[in-house]
């Protein structure tokens, strides 16, 4: 009888030790400086940076197109001058609408 009780105690102690070791390993993997949490944070930050890069590339292409138009497209230059700088051709009259 004592052997059975001792083997049951030994078996439960072994199971507890194995569980504690597993928990420590999981905690180490999750919480150390190079752990899984850091990996997930780095992946998320990487995705944000990729999206920012794509947005900046789109904006760069738009600016390059506008630059090209400003260098070569006379109608676009005139439109920009009228809209942004309130320029008029000689002899034109500008009417301003005043809202009450």
C-alpha positions as CSV (number, residue, x, y, z in Angstrom):
1,X,0.0,0.0,0.0
2,X,2.8,2.4,0.8
3,X,4.3,1.8,-2.6
4,X,1.1,2.8,-4.3
5,X,0.7,5.9,-2.2
6,X,4.3,6.8,-2.8
7,X,4.1,6.2,-6.6
8,X,0.9,8.4,-6.7
9,X,2.6,11.1,-4.8
10,X,5.7,10.8,-7.0
11,X,3.6,10.9,-10.2
12,X,1.6,14.0,-9.1
13,X,4.9,15.7,-8.1
14,X,6.4,14.9,-11.5
15,X,3.3,16.3,-13.2
16,X,3.5,19.5,-11.1
17,X,7.2,19.9,-11.9
18,X,6.6,19.3,-15.6
19,X,3.7,21.9,-15.6
20,X,5.8,24.4,-13.7
21,X,8.7,24.0,-16.2
22,X,6.2,24.3,-19.1
23,X,4.7,27.5,-17.6
24,X,8.2,28.9,-17.1
25,X,9.1,28.1,-20.7
26,X,5.9,29.7,-22.0
27,X,6.5,32.8,-19.8
28,X,10.1,33.0,-21.1
29,X,9.0,32.8,-24.7
30,X,6.4,35.5,-24.2
31,X,8.1,38.0,-22.0
32,X,11.8,38.0,-22.8
33,X,13.4,40.8,-24.9
34,X,13.1,38.7,-28.1
35,X,9.8,37.0,-27.2
36,X,6.6,36.5,-29.1
37,X,5.0,39.7,-27.8
38,X,7.9,41.7,-29.2
39,X,7.7,39.8,-32.5
40,X,4.0,40.6,-32.8
41,X,4.6,44.3,-32.0
42,X,7.4,44.4,-34.6
43,X,5.2,42.8,-37.2
44,X,2.4,45.3,-36.5
45,X,4.9,48.2,-36.7
46,X,6.3,46.8,-39.9
47,X,2.8,46.8,-41.4
48,X,2.1,50.4,-40.4
49,X,5.4,51.4,-41.9
50,X,4.6,49.6,-45.2
51,X,1.3,51.4,-45.4
52,X,3.0,54.8,-44.7
53,X,5.6,54.0,-47.4
54,X,2.8,53.2,-49.9
55,X,1.0,56.4,-49.1
56,X,4.2,58.4,-49.5
57,X,4.8,56.7,-52.9
58,X,1.4,57.6,-54.1
59,X,1.9,61.2,-52.9
60,X,5.3,61.3,-54.6
61,X,3.7,60.2,-57.9
62,X,1.0,62.9,-57.6
63,X,3.6,65.5,-57.0
64,X,5.8,64.4,-59.9
65,X,2.7,64.5,-62.1
66,X,1.9,68.0,-60.9
67,X,5.6,69.1,-61.4
68,X,5.4,67.7,-65.0
69,X,2.2,69.6,-65.7
70,X,3.6,72.8,-64.2
71,X,6.7,72.5,-66.4
72,X,4.9,71.8,-69.7
73,X,1.1,72.2,-69.6
74,X,0.2,75.9,-70.3
75,X,-3.5,75.4,-69.5
76,X,-2.6,73.8,-66.1
77,X,-0.2,76.6,-65.3
78,X,-2.9,79.2,-66.1
79,X,-5.5,77.4,-64.1
80,X,-3.1,77.1,-61.1
81,X,-2.2,80.8,-61.3
82,X,-5.9,81.8,-61.4
83,X,-7.0,79.6,-58.6
84,X,-4.0,79.8,-56.2
85,X,-2.7,83.3,-56.9
86,X,-5.8,85.1,-58.0
87,X,-4.0,86.2,-61.2
88,X,-6.0,87.6,-64.2
89,X,-5.1,88.3,-67.8
90,X,-4.7,91.9,-68.9
91,X,-8.1,93.4,-69.5
92,X,-10.1,90.9,-67.5
93,X,-12.3,92.0,-64.7
94,X,-12.6,90.1,-61.4
95,X,-15.9,90.1,-59.6
96,X,-16.1,89.0,-56.0
97,X,-19.3,87.7,-54.6
98,X,-19.9,88.9,-51.0
99,X,-22.2,86.8,-49.0
100,X,-24.3,88.4,-46.3
